[in-house]
Amino acid sequence: MDFLELAQKRYSSRKYEEKKVEEEKLLKILEAGRVAPSAGNLQPVKSIVIREKAGLNILNKCTTTYGAPIAIIVCGDHTIAGIRPSDRKSMLDIDVSIVIDHMMLEATSLGLGSVWIGGAFDPNTIKKEFNLPEEIEPVSILAIGYSADKAFPNRHDKTRKALSETIMYENM
């Protein structure tokens, strides 16, 4: 499968089988995140893998993981995040996003489903419950497992904007 086919195959799975994800698959997903690029190669991303019932129960107090057997809290370390010099914008959220995208695509390539949980959680509750230091910010959560729902293979023609609506060219 080429990259575009892989990207089109990935979808947000919101229902999972009660089946454990094999350790070797989890390690490949984590490795895909590890090799993701970051601003200035500073690598400020820290991930917390949650796969025990107790941890998932705590996490489900402030979000839903849709019954996935694995949730990865993807965090960023503000003390080492890249900063764009021209306007002092932190690259932390961008670096985290790239890591999550790599992990989602690897999960898809391994026959697993995933869903990116970006705004539907309380980061302060996560910081408290998982005893995170001040400089570590939970940015997103990635739920992973064997999907129990099905994607619509040709959904992109109907659910995504046309290429002409998303691209601009220089106007000199």
Residue frames as a rotation matrix with the C-alpha (Angstrom) as fourth column:
MET 1
0.591 0.807 0.000 0.00
0.807 -0.591 0.000 0.00
0.000 0.000 -1.000 0.00
ASP 2
-0.325 -0.699 0.637 1.40
0.629 -0.663 -0.406 3.40
0.706 0.269 0.655 -0.92
PHE 3
-0.919 -0.152 -0.364 1.32
0.388 -0.512 -0.766 6.37
-0.070 -0.845 0.530 1.44
LEU 4
-0.720 0.693 0.030 -1.81
-0.654 -0.692 0.305 7.99
0.232 0.200 0.952 0.00
GLU 5
-0.032 0.701 -0.712 -3.72
-0.120 0.705 0.699 4.71
0.992 0.108 0.061 0.30
LEU 6
-0.464 -0.217 -0.859 -2.56
0.771 0.378 -0.512 4.40
0.436 -0.900 -0.008 3.93
ALA 7
-0.992 0.077 -0.104 -3.60
-0.019 -0.881 -0.472 7.98
-0.128 -0.466 0.875 4.70
GLN 8
-0.437 0.883 -0.171 -7.01
-0.724 -0.232 0.650 7.39
0.535 0.408 0.740 3.10
LYS 9
-0.132 0.349 -0.928 -7.48
0.243 0.919 0.311 4.14
0.961 -0.184 -0.206 5.02
ARG 10
-0.845 -0.251 -0.472 -6.94
0.506 -0.093 -0.857 5.80
0.172 -0.963 0.206 8.44
TYR 11
-0.055 0.851 0.521 -10.08
0.010 -0.522 0.853 6.98
0.998 0.052 0.020 10.18
SER 12
-0.614 -0.086 0.784 -11.22
-0.724 -0.332 -0.604 7.92
0.312 -0.939 0.142 13.67
SER 13
-0.330 0.450 -0.830 -12.37
0.226 0.891 0.393 4.70
0.917 -0.058 -0.395 15.29
ARG 14
-0.447 0.260 0.856 -14.76
-0.787 -0.569 -0.238 5.23
0.425 -0.780 0.459 18.19
LYS 15
0.697 0.574 0.429 -15.49
-0.704 0.661 0.259 1.61
-0.134 -0.483 0.865 19.07
TYR 16
-0.264 -0.922 -0.283 -12.96
-0.902 0.340 -0.266 -1.10
0.342 0.185 -0.921 19.90
GLU 17
0.462 0.289 -0.838 -12.90
-0.099 0.956 0.274 -4.85
0.881 -0.044 0.471 20.35
GLU 18
0.740 -0.239 0.628 -11.99
-0.645 0.010 0.764 -6.26
-0.189 -0.971 -0.147 23.75
LYS 19
0.836 -0.546 0.051 -8.72
0.519 0.757 -0.398 -7.58
0.179 0.359 0.916 22.39
LYS 20
0.524 -0.725 -0.446 -5.24
0.159 -0.432 0.888 -6.76
-0.837 -0.536 -0.111 23.60
VAL 21
0.874 -0.391 -0.287 -2.81
-0.432 -0.358 -0.828 -5.10
0.221 0.848 -0.482 21.23
GLU 22
0.730 -0.653 -0.200 0.33
0.652 0.754 -0.081 -7.16
0.204 -0.071 0.976 20.81
GLU 23
0.555 -0.593 -0.584 3.44
0.305 -0.508 0.806 -5.71
-0.774 -0.625 -0.101 22.45
GLU 24
-0.441 -0.789 0.429 5.40
0.702 -0.005 0.712 -5.75
-0.560 0.615 0.556 19.17
LYS 25
0.048 0.536 0.843 2.69
0.868 -0.440 0.231 -3.65
0.495 0.720 -0.487 17.49
LEU 26
0.912 0.260 -0.318 2.67
0.400 -0.738 0.543 -1.16
-0.093 -0.622 -0.777 20.35
LEU 27
0.167 -0.938 -0.302 6.46
0.418 -0.210 0.884 -0.85
-0.893 -0.274 0.357 20.14
LYS 28
-0.456 -0.276 0.846 6.28
0.889 -0.102 0.446 -0.18
-0.037 0.956 0.292 16.38
ILE 29
0.537 0.721 0.438 3.70
0.684 -0.676 0.275 2.55
0.494 0.152 -0.856 16.99
LEU 30
0.833 -0.270 -0.483 5.87
0.261 -0.578 0.773 4.14
-0.488 -0.770 -0.411 19.66
GLU 31
-0.218 -0.953 0.211 8.92
0.643 0.022 0.765 3.90
-0.734 0.303 0.608 17.40
ALA 32
-0.055 0.279 0.959 7.00
0.924 -0.349 0.154 5.68
0.377 0.895 -0.239 14.61
GLY 33
0.918 0.395 0.043 6.41
0.336 -0.829 0.446 8.52
0.212 -0.395 -0.894 17.06
ARG 34
0.507 -0.797 -0.328 10.03
0.383 -0.133 0.914 8.52
-0.772 -0.589 0.238 18.18
VAL 35
-0.408 -0.743 0.530 11.35
0.796 -0.005 0.606 9.03
-0.448 0.669 0.593 14.65
ALA 36
0.596 0.693 0.405 8.96
0.800 -0.558 -0.221 11.93
0.073 0.455 -0.887 13.90
PRO 37
-0.362 -0.734 0.574 10.64
0.636 -0.645 -0.424 15.24
0.681 0.212 0.700 13.09
SER 38
0.526 0.473 -0.707 10.53
0.823 -0.493 0.283 18.15
-0.215 -0.730 -0.649 15.52
ALA 39
0.912 -0.159 0.377 11.46
-0.007 -0.927 -0.375 21.81
0.410 0.340 -0.847 15.32
GLY 40
0.320 -0.889 0.327 15.23
-0.880 -0.407 -0.246 22.11
0.352 -0.209 -0.912 15.61
ASN 41
0.087 -0.192 -0.978 15.31
-0.002 0.981 -0.193 18.35
0.996 0.019 0.085 16.38
LEU 42
-0.501 -0.266 0.824 14.73
-0.734 -0.374 -0.567 19.29
0.459 -0.888 -0.008 20.03
GLN 43
-0.415 0.353 -0.839 12.33
0.148 0.936 0.320 16.35
0.898 0.008 -0.440 20.53
PRO 44
-0.772 0.094 0.629 10.17
-0.582 -0.505 -0.638 17.85
0.258 -0.858 0.444 23.31
VAL 45
0.189 0.948 -0.257 7.49
-0.743 0.309 0.593 15.14
0.641 0.078 0.763 23.12
LYS 46
-0.893 -0.299 0.338 6.93
-0.450 0.634 -0.629 12.79
-0.026 -0.713 -0.701 26.06
SER 47
-0.109 0.885 -0.453 4.30
-0.611 0.299 0.733 10.07
0.784 0.357 0.508 25.87
ILE 48
-0.597 0.064 0.800 2.55
-0.712 0.418 -0.565 8.20
-0.370 -0.906 -0.204 28.64
VAL 49
-0.570 0.380 -0.728 1.30
-0.352 0.688 0.635 4.75
0.742 0.619 -0.258 27.61
ILE 50
-0.419 0.566 0.710 -1.85
-0.823 0.095 -0.561 3.72
-0.385 -0.819 0.426 29.47
ARG 51
-0.361 0.299 -0.883 -2.91
-0.578 0.671 0.464 0.09
0.732 0.678 -0.069 29.07
GLU 52
-0.903 0.113 -0.414 -3.85
0.380 0.657 -0.651 -1.09
0.199 -0.745 -0.637 32.53
LYS 53
-0.035 0.999 0.015 -7.50
0.790 0.019 0.613 -0.95
0.612 0.033 -0.790 33.60
ALA 54
0.222 0.097 -0.970 -6.75
0.870 -0.469 0.152 1.35
-0.440 -0.878 -0.189 36.55
GLY 55
-0.695 -0.575 -0.433 -4.99
0.302 -0.779 0.550 3.92
-0.653 0.251 0.715 34.36
LEU 56
-0.802 0.467 0.371 -7.70
0.360 -0.117 0.926 3.77
0.476 0.876 -0.074 31.69
ASN 57
0.163 0.886 -0.434 -10.36
0.943 -0.010 0.333 4.26
0.290 -0.463 -0.837 34.38
ILE 58
-0.092 -0.285 -0.954 -8.54
0.610 -0.773 0.172 7.36
-0.787 -0.567 0.245 35.64
LEU 59
-0.944 -0.328 -0.026 -8.20
0.165 -0.539 0.826 8.69
-0.285 0.775 0.563 32.10
ASN 60
-0.541 0.806 0.242 -11.88
0.577 0.147 0.803 8.07
0.612 0.574 -0.544 31.39
LYS 61
-0.038 0.475 -0.879 -12.78
0.890 -0.384 -0.246 10.42
-0.454 -0.792 -0.408 34.26
CYS 62
-0.091 -0.085 -0.992 -11.81
-0.016 -0.996 0.087 13.38
-0.996 0.024 0.090 32.07
THR 63
-0.404 0.032 -0.914 -12.41
-0.899 -0.198 0.390 12.06
-0.168 0.980 0.108 28.54
THR 64
0.692 0.500 0.520 -13.56
-0.378 0.865 -0.330 8.97
-0.615 0.032 0.788 26.72
THR 65
-0.478 -0.861 -0.174 -11.20
-0.689 0.244 0.683 6.49
-0.545 0.446 -0.710 25.15
TYR 66
0.148 0.698 -0.701 -14.10
-0.984 0.177 -0.032 4.66
0.102 0.694 0.712 23.47
GLY 67
0.855 0.215 0.471 -13.18
-0.349 0.911 0.217 1.33
-0.382 -0.351 0.855 25.03
ALA 68
0.561 -0.731 -0.389 -9.71
-0.394 0.177 -0.902 1.24
0.728 0.659 -0.189 23.45
PRO 69
0.844 -0.255 -0.472 -7.27
0.501 0.689 0.524 -1.03
0.192 -0.679 0.709 25.28
ILE 70
-0.232 -0.947 -0.222 -4.44
0.961 -0.259 0.100 1.49
-0.152 -0.190 0.970 24.89
ALA 71
0.920 0.329 0.215 -4.38
0.361 -0.923 -0.133 5.24
0.155 0.200 -0.967 25.32
ILE 72
-0.156 -0.987 -0.032 -1.28
0.977 -0.150 -0.150 7.31
0.143 -0.055 0.988 24.83
ILE 73
0.838 0.298 -0.456 -1.21
0.400 -0.905 0.143 10.72
-0.370 -0.302 -0.878 26.49
VAL 74
0.118 -0.801 0.587 1.07
0.928 -0.122 -0.353 12.72
0.354 0.586 0.729 24.24
CYS 75
0.785 0.076 -0.615 2.69
0.462 -0.733 0.499 15.58
-0.413 -0.676 -0.610 26.13
GLY 76
0.457 -0.682 0.571 5.19
0.424 -0.398 -0.814 18.27
0.782 0.613 0.107 25.44
ASP 77
0.206 -0.523 -0.827 8.02
0.941 -0.125 0.314 19.60
-0.267 -0.843 0.466 27.57
HIS 78
0.943 0.269 0.197 7.91
0.314 -0.915 -0.252 23.40
0.112 0.299 -0.948 27.54
THR 79
0.606 -0.760 -0.237 11.53
-0.186 -0.424 0.886 23.66
-0.774 -0.492 -0.398 28.72
ILE 80
-0.448 -0.840 0.307 12.90
0.118 0.285 0.951 22.17
-0.886 0.462 -0.029 25.50
ALA 81
0.447 0.688 0.572 10.30
0.708 0.119 -0.697 23.10
-0.548 0.716 -0.434 22.86
GLY 82
-0.572 -0.613 0.545 11.49
0.820 -0.422 0.386 24.99
-0.007 0.668 0.744 19.81
ILE 83
0.240 0.570 -0.786 10.57
0.438 -0.786 -0.436 28.66
-0.866 -0.240 -0.438 19.55
ARG 84
0.328 -0.076 0.942 10.18
0.917 -0.215 -0.337 30.47
0.228 0.974 0.000 16.22
PRO 85
-0.523 -0.698 -0.489 12.48
0.814 -0.579 -0.044 33.51
-0.252 -0.421 0.871 16.52
SER 86
-0.766 0.145 0.626 10.38
0.305 -0.776 0.553 35.96
0.566 0.614 0.550 14.48
ASP 87
-0.068 0.829 0.555 7.33
-0.485 -0.513 0.708 35.90
0.872 -0.221 0.437 16.75
ARG 88
-0.702 -0.361 0.614 8.32
-0.706 0.238 -0.667 33.64
0.095 -0.902 -0.422 19.69
LYS 89
0.425 0.889 -0.173 5.67
-0.869 0.454 0.198 31.04
0.254 0.067 0.965 18.76
SER 90
-0.257 -0.436 0.862 6.20
-0.674 0.720 0.164 27.72
-0.693 -0.539 -0.479 20.51
MET 91
-0.342 0.036 -0.939 6.46
-0.829 0.458 0.320 24.72
0.442 0.888 -0.127 18.21
LEU 92
-0.793 -0.061 0.606 5.30
-0.482 0.671 -0.563 22.35
-0.373 -0.739 -0.562 20.96
ASP 93
0.156 0.947 0.280 1.78
-0.413 0.320 -0.853 21.67
-0.897 0.017 0.441 19.65
ILE 94
0.542 -0.023 -0.840 3.12
-0.837 0.079 -0.542 21.17
0.079 0.997 0.024 16.13
ASP 95
-0.545 -0.818 -0.185 5.78
-0.767 0.575 -0.283 18.71
0.338 -0.012 -0.941 17.30
VAL 96
-0.589 0.419 0.691 3.20
-0.355 0.634 -0.687 16.75
-0.726 -0.650 -0.224 19.30
SER 97
0.455 0.845 -0.280 0.86
-0.601 0.059 -0.797 16.70
-0.657 0.531 0.535 16.29
ILE 98
0.141 -0.485 -0.863 3.53
-0.912 0.276 -0.304 15.24
0.385 0.830 -0.404 14.03
VAL 99
-0.849 -0.449 0.280 4.28
-0.528 0.746 -0.405 12.49
-0.027 -0.492 -0.870 16.56
ILE 100
-0.222 0.853 0.473 0.58
-0.324 0.392 -0.861 11.62
-0.920 -0.344 0.190 16.84
ASP 101
0.539 0.426 -0.727 0.17
-0.800 -0.011 -0.599 11.55
-0.263 0.904 0.336 13.08
HIS 102
-0.354 -0.751 -0.558 3.11
-0.819 0.537 -0.202 9.17
0.451 0.385 -0.805 12.71
MET 103
-0.870 0.019 0.493 1.68
-0.329 0.722 -0.608 6.89
-0.368 -0.691 -0.622 15.42
MET 104
0.132 0.990 0.047 -1.83
-0.497 0.107 -0.861 6.88
-0.858 0.091 0.506 13.91
LEU 105
0.433 0.007 -0.901 -0.53
-0.894 0.134 -0.428 5.98
0.118 0.991 0.065 10.48
GLU 106
-0.690 -0.695 -0.202 1.65
-0.635 0.716 -0.291 3.19
0.347 -0.073 -0.935 11.88
ALA 107
-0.565 0.575 0.592 -1.34
-0.337 0.495 -0.801 1.84
-0.754 -0.652 -0.086 13.81
THR 108
0.478 0.768 -0.427 -3.35
-0.691 0.027 -0.723 1.81
-0.543 0.640 0.543 10.59
SER 109
0.045 -0.547 -0.836 -0.57
-0.901 0.340 -0.270 0.00
0.432 0.765 -0.478 8.74
LEU 110
-0.906 -0.410 0.105 -0.65
-0.404 0.763 -0.504 -2.67
0.126 -0.500 -0.857 11.47
GLY 111
-0.496 0.795 -0.350 -4.41
0.290 0.531 0.797 -3.22
0.819 0.293 -0.493 11.13
LEU 112
-0.499 0.285 -0.819 -5.34
0.845 -0.053 -0.533 -1.21
-0.195 -0.957 -0.214 14.22
GLY 113
0.363 0.665 0.653 -7.80
0.646 -0.684 0.337 1.62
0.671 0.299 -0.678 14.68
SER 114
-0.624 -0.530 -0.574 -7.13
0.779 -0.477 -0.407 4.89
-0.058 -0.701 0.711 16.43
VAL 115
0.553 0.685 0.475 -8.75
0.666 -0.706 0.242 8.16
0.501 0.182 -0.846 17.36
TRP 116
-0.628 -0.746 0.224 -7.02
0.542 -0.625 -0.562 11.45
0.559 -0.231 0.796 18.09
ILE 117
0.506 0.739 -0.444 -8.54
0.838 -0.299 0.457 13.11
0.205 -0.603 -0.771 21.16
GLY 118
-0.383 -0.752 0.537 -7.45
0.668 -0.626 -0.401 16.73
0.638 0.205 0.742 20.99
GLY 119
-0.649 0.142 0.747 -9.90
-0.319 -0.943 -0.097 19.00
0.691 -0.302 0.657 22.71
ALA 120
0.369 0.928 -0.041 -12.28
-0.427 0.209 0.880 16.75
0.826 -0.307 0.473 24.59
PHE 121
0.315 -0.270 -0.910 -10.32
0.779 0.622 0.085 16.33
0.543 -0.735 0.406 27.81
ASP 122
0.965 -0.007 0.262 -9.21
-0.161 -0.805 0.571 18.30
0.207 -0.593 -0.778 30.83
PRO 123
0.270 -0.946 -0.182 -5.40
0.100 0.215 -0.971 18.63
0.958 0.244 0.153 30.81
ASN 124
-0.198 -0.339 0.920 -5.33
-0.823 -0.452 -0.344 19.82
0.532 -0.825 -0.189 34.43
THR 125
0.690 0.485 0.537 -7.05
-0.691 0.662 0.290 16.64
-0.215 -0.572 0.792 35.60
ILE 126
0.856 -0.436 -0.277 -4.55
0.196 0.770 -0.607 14.56
0.478 0.465 0.745 33.62
LYS 127
-0.031 -0.911 0.412 -1.62
-0.296 -0.385 -0.874 16.51
0.955 -0.149 -0.257 35.11
LYS 128
-0.014 0.104 0.994 -2.96
-0.992 -0.127 -0.001 15.92
0.126 -0.986 0.105 38.60
GLU 129
0.827 0.479 0.293 -4.01
-0.520 0.851 0.077 12.27
-0.213 -0.216 0.953 38.20
PHE 130
0.832 -0.552 -0.060 -0.75
0.432 0.712 -0.553 11.24
0.348 0.434 0.831 36.50
ASN 131
0.702 -0.534 -0.472 1.45
0.360 -0.305 0.881 13.47
-0.615 -0.788 -0.022 38.68
LEU 132
0.409 -0.534 0.740 3.04
0.846 -0.082 -0.526 15.37
0.342 0.841 0.419 35.80
PRO 133
-0.372 -0.612 -0.698 5.58
0.781 -0.612 0.121 18.12
-0.502 -0.501 0.705 36.49
GLU 134
0.228 0.515 -0.826 4.65
0.133 -0.857 -0.498 21.73
-0.964 0.004 -0.264 35.70
GLU 135
-0.361 -0.483 -0.797 6.67
-0.637 -0.497 0.590 21.91
-0.681 0.721 -0.128 32.47
ILE 136
-0.974 0.056 0.218 4.97
0.178 0.785 0.593 18.84
-0.138 0.616 -0.775 30.95
GLU 137
-0.411 0.861 -0.301 1.72
-0.751 -0.507 -0.424 19.67
-0.518 0.052 0.854 29.15
PRO 138
-0.449 0.382 0.808 -0.75
0.484 0.864 -0.139 16.97
-0.751 0.329 -0.572 28.05
VAL 139
-0.741 0.092 -0.665 -1.59
-0.505 -0.729 0.462 18.10
-0.441 0.679 0.587 24.51
SER 140
0.052 0.739 -0.671 -3.54
-0.932 0.277 0.232 15.20
0.358 0.614 0.704 23.01
ILE 141
-0.175 -0.017 0.984 -4.54
-0.530 0.845 -0.080 11.62
-0.830 -0.535 -0.157 23.65
LEU 142
-0.335 0.049 -0.941 -4.36
-0.872 0.362 0.329 8.80
0.357 0.931 -0.079 21.13
ALA 143
0.191 0.464 0.865 -6.67
-0.637 0.729 -0.251 5.81
-0.747 -0.503 0.434 21.67
ILE 144
-0.353 -0.422 -0.835 -5.55
-0.901 0.395 0.182 2.63
0.253 0.816 -0.519 19.90
GLY 145
-0.353 0.186 0.917 -6.94
-0.390 0.861 -0.325 -0.86
-0.850 -0.472 -0.232 19.50
TYR 146
-0.912 0.169 0.373 -8.65
0.397 0.583 0.708 -3.30
-0.098 0.795 -0.599 17.18
SER 147
-0.774 0.617 -0.143 -11.51
-0.628 -0.777 0.043 -1.34
-0.084 0.123 0.989 15.70
ALA 148
-0.651 0.659 0.377 -15.03
0.463 0.739 -0.490 -2.70
-0.601 -0.144 -0.786 16.11
ASP 149
0.463 0.774 -0.431 -16.51
-0.002 -0.485 -0.874 -0.16
-0.886 0.406 -0.223 13.71
LYS 150
0.024 -0.401 0.916 -15.95
0.910 0.389 0.146 0.16
-0.415 0.829 0.375 10.01
ALA 151
-0.498 -0.270 -0.824 -14.70
-0.065 -0.936 0.346 3.07
-0.864 0.226 0.449 7.94
PHE 152
0.754 0.641 0.140 -16.32
0.175 0.010 -0.985 4.16
-0.633 0.767 -0.105 4.72
PRO 153
0.029 -0.903 0.428 -13.56
0.788 0.284 0.547 3.52
-0.615 0.321 0.720 2.18
ASN 154
-0.367 -0.150 0.918 -14.62
0.839 -0.480 0.257 6.20
0.402 0.864 0.302 -0.30
ARG 155
0.418 0.641 -0.644 -15.64
0.884 -0.450 0.126 8.75
-0.209 -0.622 -0.755 2.31
HIS 156
-0.413 -0.705 -0.577 -13.07
0.575 -0.693 0.435 11.37
-0.706 -0.152 0.692 1.33
ASP 157
-0.789 0.164 0.592 -14.94
0.497 -0.397 0.772 12.46
0.361 0.903 0.232 -1.80
LYS 158
0.177 0.969 0.175 -17.96
0.517 -0.243 0.821 13.31
0.838 -0.055 -0.544 0.35
THR 159
0.753 0.185 -0.631 -16.48
0.657 -0.167 0.735 14.34
0.031 -0.968 -0.248 3.69
ARG 160
-0.153 -0.877 -0.456 -13.40
0.704 -0.420 0.573 16.32
-0.694 -0.233 0.681 2.70
LYS 161
0.510 0.245 -0.824 -13.23
-0.262 -0.869 -0.420 19.64
-0.819 0.431 -0.379 0.91
ALA 162
0.912 -0.201 0.358 -12.13
0.406 0.315 -0.858 19.56
0.060 0.927 0.369 -2.72
LEU 163
0.010 -0.997 -0.083 -8.44
0.971 -0.010 0.239 20.12
-0.239 -0.083 0.967 -3.35
SER 164
-0.277 -0.085 0.957 -9.30
0.619 -0.778 0.110 23.41
0.735 0.623 0.268 -5.08
GLU 165
0.692 0.610 0.386 -10.83
0.066 -0.586 0.807 24.66
0.719 -0.533 -0.446 -1.80
THR 166
0.909 -0.333 -0.251 -7.74
0.322 0.176 0.930 23.92
-0.266 -0.926 0.267 0.28
ILE 167
-0.021 -0.970 0.242 -4.85
0.936 0.066 0.347 25.08
-0.352 0.234 0.906 -1.89
MET 168
0.915 0.133 -0.381 -3.64
0.002 -0.946 -0.325 28.59
-0.404 0.296 -0.866 -2.68
TYR 169
0.315 -0.833 0.455 -0.82
0.946 0.234 -0.226 29.46
0.082 0.502 0.861 -5.04
GLU 170
-0.392 -0.530 -0.752 1.49
0.587 -0.773 0.239 32.44
-0.708 -0.348 0.614 -4.85
ASN 171
0.629 0.611 0.481 0.06
0.776 -0.455 -0.437 35.51
-0.049 0.648 -0.760 -6.49
MET 172
-0.184 -0.847 -0.499 3.01
0.664 -0.482 0.572 37.61
-0.725 -0.226 0.651 -7.55
